[in-house]
Amino acid sequence: MCIRDRDKPMNKSRAIVEVDLDGAYVMSSLPIKESDKIKTFDKFVKDLKKLLK
């Protein structure tokens, strides 16, 4: 998975999530670039189940 395009600068909100936070789940009808720290909301339940094991 690609964190960002090297040709485009990272926007401020994404940079905060990638660097300062442990991660975030995004609920949007628009496509996003996923990474280990930024995922679509549909992956939340799966990740939560992993944490609870």
HUQUI-V173586 format. One record per backbone hydrogen bond with DSSP energy under -1.0 kcal/mol. NH is the residue of the N-H (numbers start at 1). CO is the residue of the C=O. E is the energy in kcal/mol with one decimal. If there is no record, write none. Layout:
# HUQUI-V173586
nh-><NH:NH>
co-><CO:CO>
e-><E:E>
This chain:
# HUQUI-V173586
nh-><15:16:17:18:19:20:21:24:26:35:39:41:43:44:47:48:49:50:51:52>
co-><11:12:13:14:15:16:16:37:39:38:24:26:40:41:43:44:45:46:47:48>
e-><-2.3:-2.1:-1.8:-2.9:-2.3:-2.0:-1.2:-2.9:-2.8:-2.8:-2.2:-2.4:-2.0:-2.0:-2.2:-2.5:-2.4:-1.6:-1.8:-1.8>
